[in-house]
């Protein structure tokens, strides 16, 4: 994935990036600011050794002290020092608790030991640091070797007494917020990448299988998704321009033979195939072509609902010979569009659609109209569309953004290929309105 692709990913998955970032940073801030303030005081001691008077003896003594300094420092965190401090100060804590509040630093270049003590108040921190510092000197003197006079050879001198600190040392709110921000950012990036990999929805043309021709796209808009809003006003149909572009592209979709019989379908329900069928039919009618729209979805008809037409009698009744299509076809709008509803719901629509009566009916319509558009059920829901493809010039597949997944789309394409359907191309439906322009309606 290149930088541009990564930026597109973040734009699509910005919610997955922002939510963990905000949650983790907020949690880190709440935790940090809710912690009690702590104060740290520092006390220091200088260690020396009585080791002769010559320069050589002094040098050896200094080296010995330097080597033993780490051992002296570790005593400050041991019970031999801390137990006495707890008794002296009457602290209500255990030796382990006090050890967790103490840190000792032994310099590698000097013979000075720094003792840091942490407490809830400045005074308590200074008192503990001084007590440990003093007691450490006593313990070191007691444990060190004695000279010939019986005096300890190692001496500890307090060089810096702890004073109550003016500012708290913890909690470190800035550091905690920074850690929370970084952790939230990493978690958000991981969530965004994971959601991109696990999300198999078709969201853009990039998610389509290779080899498909995209004839156009229809944006998500109340005017684009409600054909009833396309009623003409002052003689002009309020029709989204996207359908005019799709109609224009259909002219170049088949060079050898013009598309006059068009089957409109989708892979799964809810992708907006009926809306696209209505829009294309209106666009053809506006161009002056004699156009008829047939609702061949006898299971869940939608065309009559979208156009507010009477749908009790229609295609199914024509096929069984109850009525003629001239008796039940209805005109919609001012452009001469003819619409044939699905009609009565038959017990087996597949048998009716693949019957000779259906083939003869389509041939008759082709003689009376320039363009015939059929709205059929989804490919993966039933086999009805596959029963119609042999009598149509081409099939148009509507892909609803976020409604179909890649494996479903591939299955639909495999089914159409097996039925030897002439798939002209796809129409991306329910697409977001581009930010750099506003989709205009009307002409």
C-alpha positions in Angstrom: 0.0 0.0 0.0 1.4 3.4 -1.0 1.1 6.7 0.8 -1.9 7.8 -1.2 -3.7 4.5 -0.6 -3.0 4.7 3.1 -4.4 8.2 3.2 -7.5 7.0 1.4 -7.8 4.2 3.9 -7.6 6.7 6.8 -10.3 8.9 5.2 -12.6 5.9 4.8 -11.9 4.5 8.3 -11.4 7.7 10.2 -13.9 6.6 12.9 -11.8 3.5 13.7 -8.8 5.8 14.0 -10.4 8.6 16.1 -12.5 6.6 18.6 -9.6 4.5 20.1 -7.5 7.7 20.1 -10.0 9.6 22.0 -11.0 6.8 24.4 -7.5 5.8 25.3 -6.2 9.3 25.7 -9.2 10.3 27.8 -8.8 7.2 30.0 -5.1 7.9 30.5 -6.0 11.5 31.4 -8.7 10.6 33.8 -6.5 8.0 35.5 -3.6 10.4 35.7 -5.5 13.3 37.1 -7.4 11.1 39.6 -4.2 9.9 41.2 -3.1 11.6 44.5 -0.1 13.9 44.3 3.2 12.6 45.5 6.4 14.5 46.5 10.0 13.3 46.2 12.8 14.5 48.5 16.5 13.9 48.1 19.3 13.4 50.7 23.0 12.6 50.0 25.9 11.0 51.8 29.6 11.0 51.1 31.5 7.7 51.8 35.3 7.6 52.7 37.7 5.1 54.0 40.6 5.3 56.5 43.3 3.4 54.6 46.8 4.6 55.6 48.5 7.9 54.9 50.6 7.4 51.8 49.4 8.3 48.4 49.3 4.7 47.4 47.2 3.8 50.4 44.8 6.6 49.8 44.4 5.6 46.1 43.7 2.0 47.1 41.2 3.2 49.7 39.4 5.4 47.1 39.2 2.5 44.7 37.8 0.2 47.4 35.2 2.7 48.4 34.2 3.2 44.7 33.9 -0.6 44.2 31.8 -1.0 47.4 29.6 2.0 46.7 26.9 -0.1 45.0 26.7 -2.4 48.0 26.4 0.6 50.3 23.6 2.0 48.2 21.7 -1.3 48.1 21.6 -1.3 51.9 19.3 1.7 51.8 16.5 -0.4 50.4 17.0 -3.4 52.7 15.1 -4.2 55.9 18.3 -3.6 58.0 17.8 0.1 57.3 14.1 0.4 56.6 12.9 -1.4 59.6 14.6 1.0 61.9 13.3 4.0 59.9 9.7 2.7 60.2 10.1 2.4 64.0 11.7 5.8 64.3 9.1 7.6 62.3 6.2 5.3 63.4 5.2 4.8 59.8 1.9 2.8 59.2 3.4 0.8 56.3 5.4 -2.3 55.7 9.0 -2.7 54.8 8.1 -3.6 51.2 5.8 -0.6 50.9 8.6 1.7 52.1 11.1 0.1 49.8 8.8 0.8 46.8 8.9 4.5 47.7 12.7 4.7 47.9 15.2 4.8 45.1 19.0 5.1 45.5 21.5 6.3 43.0 25.2 5.6 43.4 27.4 7.7 41.1 30.0 5.9 39.0 32.3 8.9 39.1 32.1 9.9 42.8 31.6 8.3 46.2 28.3 10.0 46.9 25.0 8.2 47.3 21.7 10.0 46.6 18.6 8.8 48.3 15.1 9.7 47.0 12.0 9.2 49.1 8.5 9.5 47.9 5.5 10.4 50.1 2.1 12.0 50.0 3.3 15.3 51.6 6.5 17.3 51.2 7.3 17.1 54.9 6.9 13.3 55.0 9.1 12.9 52.0 11.9 14.9 53.5 11.6 13.2 56.8 11.9 9.7 55.3 14.8 10.7 53.1 16.8 12.1 56.0 16.0 9.2 58.3 17.2 6.6 55.7 20.3 8.7 54.9 21.3 8.8 58.5 20.5 5.2 59.3 22.4 4.1 56.2 25.6 5.8 57.5 25.2 4.0 60.8 24.6 0.6 59.2 27.6 1.0 56.8 29.9 2.0 59.7 28.7 -1.0 61.7 29.2 -3.5 58.9 32.5 -2.1 57.6 35.9 -3.6 58.7 37.6 -2.0 61.8 41.1 -0.7 62.1 43.6 -1.6 64.8 42.0 0.9 67.2 38.6 -0.8 66.8 37.1 2.1 64.7 35.2 1.6 61.5 37.3 2.0 58.4 34.3 3.4 56.3 32.8 6.7 57.3 29.5 8.1 55.9 29.1 11.9 56.1 25.7 13.6 55.3 26.5 16.2 52.7 22.9 17.2 51.8 19.9 17.0 53.9 16.5 16.7 52.3 14.1 19.7 52.4 10.4 19.6 51.7 9.9 19.8 47.9 7.9 22.8 46.6 6.3 21.0 43.6 4.8 17.5 43.4 6.8 14.9 41.5 3.8 12.8 40.5 1.6 11.9 38.8 3.3 13.0 35.6 0.2 14.1 33.7 2.0 15.2 30.5 3.9 12.0 30.2 0.8 9.9 30.9 -1.2 11.9 28.4 1.6 11.5 25.8 1.6 7.7 26.4 -2.2 7.6 26.1 -2.1 9.6 22.9 0.6 7.4 21.4 -1.1 4.2 22.5 -4.5 5.4 21.2 -3.0 6.4 17.9 -1.3 2.9 17.5 -4.5 1.2 18.5 -6.6 3.3 16.2 -4.2 2.6 13.2 -4.4 -1.1 14.0 -8.2 -0.9 14.2 -8.4 1.0 10.9 -6.2 -1.5 9.1 -8.0 -4.5 10.6 -11.4 -3.1 9.7 -10.2 -2.5 6.2 -8.9 -6.0 5.8 -12.0 -7.6 7.4 -14.6 -5.4 5.7 -15.6 -7.1 2.5 -18.3 -4.6 1.6 -18.1 -3.0 -1.8 -17.6 0.7 -1.1 -16.0 2.0 -4.2 -15.0 1.0 -7.8 -11.7 -0.2 -6.4 -13.5 -3.0 -4.6 -15.1 -4.4 -7.8 -13.6 -7.5 -9.5 -11.3 -6.8 -12.4 -12.8 -6.6 -15.8 -16.1 -4.9 -14.9 -17.2 -1.8 -16.8 -18.6 1.0 -14.6 -21.2 2.8 -16.6 -21.9 5.4 -14.0 -22.7 6.1 -10.3 -25.7 7.5 -8.5 -25.2 9.4 -5.3 -27.1 9.0 -2.1 -29.7 11.8 -2.0 -33.4 12.0 -1.1 -34.1 13.1 -4.7 -32.0 10.3 -6.2 -33.6 7.6 -4.1 -37.2 8.6 -4.3 -38.5 8.4 -7.9 -41.8 10.0 -6.7 -39.8 13.2 -6.3 -39.1 13.1 -10.1 -42.5 14.3 -11.1 -42.2 17.0 -13.7 -42.6 20.6 -12.8 -43.2 23.2 -15.5 -42.6 20.5 -18.1 -39.1 19.5 -16.9 -38.5 16.2 -15.1 -36.4 16.5 -12.0 -34.2 13.6 -12.9 -30.6 13.1 -11.5 -28.0 13.8 -14.2 -26.3 10.5 -13.3 -29.0 8.5 -15.3 -28.4 10.6 -18.4 -24.7 9.8 -18.2 -25.4 6.1 -17.7 -27.8 6.2 -20.7 -25.1 7.9 -22.8 -22.5 5.2 -21.8 -25.0 2.5 -22.8 -24.8 3.6 -26.3 -21.1 2.7 -26.5 -21.4 -0.5 -24.5 -22.3 -2.6 -27.5 -20.7 -1.7 -30.8 -22.1 -4.5 -32.9 -25.7 -4.3 -31.7 -27.7 -1.5 -30.0 -29.1 -2.3 -26.6 -32.9 -2.1 -26.9 -33.8 -4.8 -24.3 -32.2 -4.1 -21.0 -32.4 -6.3 -17.9 -31.7 -4.4 -14.6 -30.8 -6.5 -11.6 -28.5 -6.7 -8.6 -26.7 -9.4 -6.5 -28.7 -9.0 -3.3 -31.8 -7.1 -2.2 -31.6 -3.5 -1.1 -29.1 -2.3 -3.7 -31.5 0.1 -5.4 -32.0 -1.8 -8.7 -35.6 -0.6 -9.1 -34.6 3.0 -8.6 -31.9 2.7 -11.3 -34.4 1.0 -13.6 -36.9 3.8 -13.1 -34.2 6.4 -13.6 -32.9 4.9 -16.8 -36.4 4.5 -18.2 -37.2 8.1 -17.6 -33.9 9.2 -19.1 -34.6 7.2 -22.3 -38.1 8.6 -22.4 -36.7 12.2 -22.1 -34.4 11.6 -25.0 -37.5 10.9 -27.2 -37.3 7.1 -27.3 -40.5 5.2 -27.0 -39.8 3.5 -23.7 -41.6 1.0 -21.6 -40.6 -0.1 -18.1 -41.7 -3.6 -17.0 -41.7 -4.7 -13.4 -40.6 -8.3 -13.7 -40.0 -8.7 -10.0 -43.2 -10.6 -9.2 -42.0 -11.5 -5.7 -41.3 -8.1 -4.3 -42.5 -5.5 -6.8 -41.3 -1.9 -6.2 -41.8 0.1 -9.3 -45.5 0.8 -8.8 -44.8 1.9 -5.2 -42.0 4.2 -6.3 -44.2 5.8 -9.1 -47.4 5.6 -7.1 -49.2 3.5 -9.7 -52.0 0.9 -9.5 -50.3 -2.5 -9.4 -53.1 -5.0 -8.8 -53.0 -6.1 -12.5 -49.9 -6.3 -14.6 -47.3 -8.6 -16.2 -48.4 -11.8 -14.5 -52.0 -11.3 -15.7 -50.9 -10.6 -19.2 -48.9 -13.8 -19.4 -51.8 -15.9 -18.3 -54.0 -14.2 -20.9 -56.4 -12.5 -18.5 -55.8 -9.1 -20.0 -53.7 -7.6 -22.8 -50.7 -5.4 -22.1 -52.4 -2.5 -23.8 -55.2 -2.6 -21.2 -53.0 -2.5 -18.1 -50.0 -0.4 -19.2 -49.9 3.0 -17.5 -48.3 6.3 -18.6 -46.1 8.2 -16.1 -44.8 11.7 -16.3 -44.9 14.1 -19.2 -42.3 12.3 -21.4 -44.4 9.4 -22.5 -42.9 6.7 -20.3 -45.1 3.6 -20.2 -45.0 1.4 -17.1 -46.3 -2.2 -16.8 -46.6 -3.3 -13.1 -45.9 -6.8 -11.9 -49.5 -7.6 -11.3 -50.9 -10.5 -9.4 -48.5 -12.5 -7.4 -48.1 -16.0 -9.0 -47.3 -19.2 -7.2 -44.2 -19.7 -9.4 -42.8 -16.7 -11.1 -39.8 -18.5 -12.5 -41.9 -20.7 -14.7 -43.8 -17.8 -16.0 -40.7 -15.7 -16.8 -39.1 -18.6 -18.8 -42.2 -19.5 -20.6 -42.9 -19.1 -24.4 -45.6 -16.6 -23.5 -43.0 -14.4 -21.9 -40.7 -14.6 -24.9 -43.5 -13.8 -27.3 -44.6 -10.9 -25.0 -41.1 -9.4 -25.1 -41.0 -9.7 -28.9 -44.3 -7.9 -29.1 -43.1 -5.1 -26.9 -39.9 -4.8 -28.9 -42.0 -4.1 -32.0 -43.9 -1.3 -30.3 -41.2 0.4 -28.3 -37.7 1.6 -29.0 -36.4 0.7 -25.5 -37.6 -2.1 -23.2 -36.3 -2.1 -19.6 -37.1 -4.9 -17.2 -36.7 -4.7 -13.4 -35.9 -8.2 -12.2 -35.3 -9.8 -8.8 -31.7 -10.0 -7.4 -29.5 -12.7 -8.9 -28.6 -14.4 -5.6 -32.1 -14.4 -4.2 -33.9 -16.3 -6.9 -33.2 -17.6 -10.4 -35.8 -15.4 -12.1 -33.3 -13.0 -13.7 -31.4 -16.0 -15.3 -34.6 -17.1 -16.9 -34.9 -13.8 -18.7 -31.3 -13.2 -20.0 -31.8 -15.2 -23.2 -34.6 -12.9 -24.3 -32.7 -9.7 -23.5 -29.9 -7.8 -25.3 -28.0 -7.1 -22.2 -27.9 -7.1 -18.4 -27.1 -4.2 -16.2 -25.9 -5.0 -12.7 -26.6 -2.5 -9.9 -24.1 -2.5 -7.1 -25.3 -0.8 -3.9 -22.5 0.8 -1.9 -22.1 -1.0 1.4 -25.1 -3.3 0.7 -23.2 -6.1 -1.1 -20.0 -7.9 -0.2 -17.3 -8.9 -2.6 -17.9 -12.6 -2.4 -21.6 -12.0 -3.1 -20.8 -9.9 -6.1 -18.4 -12.6 -7.4 -21.1 -15.2 -7.0 -23.6 -13.1 -8.9 -21.1 -12.6 -11.7 -20.4 -16.4 -11.9 -24.2 -17.1 -12.1 -24.6 -14.6 -14.9 -21.6 -16.1 -16.8 -23.0 -19.6 -16.4 -26.3 -18.4 -17.8 -24.4 -16.7 -20.7 -25.8 -13.3 -19.9 -24.5 -10.3 -21.8 -23.3 -8.3 -18.8 -23.0 -4.8 -20.2 -21.6 -3.2 -17.0 -22.4 -2.1 -13.5 -23.9 1.0 -11.9 -22.6 2.1 -8.6 -25.5 3.1 -6.5 -25.9 4.9 -3.1 -22.5 6.6 -3.6 -21.6 9.6 -1.3 -21.8 13.1 -2.7 -18.4 14.2 -3.8 -17.0 17.0 -1.5 -15.5 19.0 -4.3 -18.8 19.4 -6.1 -22.5 19.3 -5.6 -24.6 17.0 -7.7 -27.1 19.1 -9.7 -30.5 17.9 -10.8 -32.5 19.0 -13.8 -31.3 20.3 -17.1 
